[in-house]
Amino acid sequence: QVQLVESGGGLVQAGGSLRLSCTASGSIFSDDIMGWYRQAPGKQRELVAFINSGGFTNYADSVKGRFTISRDSAKNTVFLQMNRLKPEDIAVYYCNLRRWGNNIWGQGTRVTVSS
């Protein structure tokens, strides 16, 4: 069973940057899609970005041009570089691995942006 462990969350001022990391234990398959979701207080969990093994990426409109997802397949790790952070980016960020229609989640890492 794959387990996902996130790190890198914290408190940052508006306009600042954070880099989230997610490392997967166990085997990662070529069809696996890895991504990041977030859940703000009182809101539903939403997709932030995902990346497949071929490097194809997709982003939520709200983060395009500010966030970059990348993947180090040799280390089973996916990153989310978050620049120009805004108060509306405040949320718990969850790493996600999607395999054959099933979702595996990390425990979440909190991002707080002060205005």
matplotlib code that plots the C-alpha trace (Angstrom):
import matplotlib.pyplot as plt

x = [0.0, 1.4, 1.6, 2.1, 4.0, 3.8, 6.0, 6.8, 3.7, 3.8, 3.2, 4.2, 3.5, 1.3, 3.5, 5.9, 6.7, 6.5, 7.5, 5.5, 6.9, 5.2, 7.1, 5.4, 6.5, 6.0, 5.9, 4.8, 3.5, 3.8, 0.1, -0.1, -1.1, 0.1, -1.3, -2.2, -5.6, -6.5, -9.3, -9.9, -12.0, -15.6, -15.1, -14.8, -11.6, -10.5, -7.9, -4.8, -2.6, -1.7, 1.1, 1.4, 4.5, 5.0, 5.1, 1.7, 0.4, -2.9, -3.7, -6.7, -7.3, -6.8, -3.2, -2.0, 1.1, 1.8, 2.2, 4.3, 4.0, 6.9, 7.8, 11.0, 10.1, 13.4, 12.6, 8.9, 8.4, 6.1, 6.6, 4.4, 6.2, 3.9, 4.8, 3.0, 0.9, -2.4, -4.6, -7.1, -4.5, -4.9, -5.8, -4.7, -2.9, -3.2, -1.0, -2.9, -2.0, -4.6, -4.2, -6.7, -9.5, -8.7, -7.4, -4.6, -4.2, -1.6, -2.3, -2.2, 0.0, -1.3, -0.5, -1.2, -0.8, -0.7, -1.9]
y = [0.0, 3.4, 6.0, 9.7, 12.1, 15.8, 18.5, 22.2, 24.0, 26.9, 30.6, 33.1, 36.7, 37.6, 37.7, 35.1, 31.6, 28.1, 24.7, 21.7, 18.2, 14.8, 11.5, 8.3, 5.0, 1.8, 1.3, 4.1, 2.9, 4.7, 5.3, 7.0, 10.6, 12.7, 16.0, 18.5, 19.4, 21.9, 22.5, 25.9, 26.4, 25.8, 24.9, 21.7, 20.1, 21.3, 20.4, 22.6, 20.8, 17.4, 15.8, 12.5, 10.4, 12.0, 15.5, 16.7, 19.2, 20.8, 23.7, 25.3, 28.7, 30.4, 29.3, 29.4, 31.5, 31.3, 27.6, 25.0, 21.3, 19.0, 15.4, 13.5, 10.0, 8.6, 9.7, 9.1, 12.8, 15.5, 19.2, 22.2, 25.5, 28.3, 31.8, 35.1, 33.6, 35.3, 35.1, 33.1, 30.4, 29.6, 25.9, 22.5, 21.0, 17.3, 15.2, 12.8, 9.8, 8.5, 4.9, 3.0, 5.3, 5.1, 7.9, 7.8, 10.8, 12.2, 13.6, 17.2, 20.2, 23.6, 26.8, 30.1, 33.4, 36.6, 39.8]
z = [0.0, -1.0, 1.7, 1.0, 3.3, 2.8, 4.1, 3.5, 4.8, 7.1, 7.6, 4.9, 4.2, 1.2, -1.9, -0.5, -1.5, -0.2, -1.6, -0.7, -1.1, -1.1, -1.1, -1.8, -0.2, -2.1, -5.8, -8.2, -11.5, -14.8, -15.0, -11.6, -11.6, -8.7, -7.6, -5.0, -3.6, -1.0, 1.4, 2.8, 6.0, 5.3, 1.7, -0.3, -1.2, -4.7, -7.2, -7.3, -9.9, -11.1, -13.2, -14.9, -15.5, -18.9, -17.4, -18.5, -16.0, -15.3, -12.9, -11.3, -12.9, -9.5, -9.3, -12.9, -13.3, -9.6, -8.8, -10.4, -10.0, -10.7, -10.2, -9.4, -10.4, -9.2, -5.7, -5.9, -5.0, -6.3, -5.5, -5.5, -5.8, -4.7, -5.5, -5.0, -2.3, -1.4, 1.6, -0.5, -0.8, 2.9, 3.2, 4.1, 1.1, 0.4, -1.8, -4.0, -6.0, -8.4, -9.5, -11.6, -10.5, -6.8, -4.7, -2.1, 0.2, 2.4, 5.8, 4.7, 5.4, 6.4, 4.5, 6.1, 4.4, 6.4, 4.7]

ax = plt.figure().add_subplot(projection="3d")
ax.plot(x, y, z, "-o")
ax.set_aspect("equal")
plt.show()
